[in-house]
Amino acid sequence: KRSQSLAGKRIVITAGPTHEPIDPVRYIANRSSGRQGYAIAGALARLGADVELISGPVSLETPRGVKRIDVETALEMEAAVNRTLPADVAILVAAVADWRAEASPRKIKKGETGGPPELNLTENPDILAGLATHDQRPALLIGFAAETDKVVGHAKAKLDRKGCDWIVANDVSGDVMGGTENSIHLITANGVESWEQMPKREVARRLAERIVDAIV
Ligand code: C5P
């Protein structure tokens, strides 16, 4: 299909980790470079989409033509996503921290509690599941699933549990984290497609083509 095939389509993407502060110098986070999400944002912008990239803390350049909104925590990411609605497509690539701590306003000193401090953790909202039941649910809702084992089985269960349309399952048992290549399975209502390992940019390009096929 033609180069501006996504012109006029609004697409929201989350990428990178979230950081959940413990005190001014410490945080809880999941491992994520943001590379795959950024590559997807760039590929969609090249097809003319209006792309809003809600990004956790990463050290990557903003892809050309992409509107980037920087956030730190899961709560900030959720609020930023909701502010971008309505959108035609949402792709949630971010590795959102499952829990947040009650952050201390000052640095916790080693030994001040007579041992390691207790982190009083609260579960973060699931942004993907929240979008699935939202009044303004995007017509195409795509989640990611980083798995180390039973990749397809776990990802299929996640598709149902989260109520999204597609799951892109990464096998992260190798050195995908922070690397430039990815090995994915695309899980939809029609079944599973397993792609050979390829550069994250190429995964992004092919996924963008699939999105064109699905919504244009
Ligand atoms: O449950 P799990 O974290 O494995 O699900 C991964 C998918 O859900 C990813 O698409 C991720 O961006 C999204 N997610 C989210 N909010 C969370 C946790 C995960 O949007 N709090």
Residues whose N, C-alpha, C, O or C-beta is under 5 A from the ligand:
A	BS01	C5P	L92 V93 A94 A95 V96 A97 N124 P125 D126 I127 L128 I142 G143 F144 A145
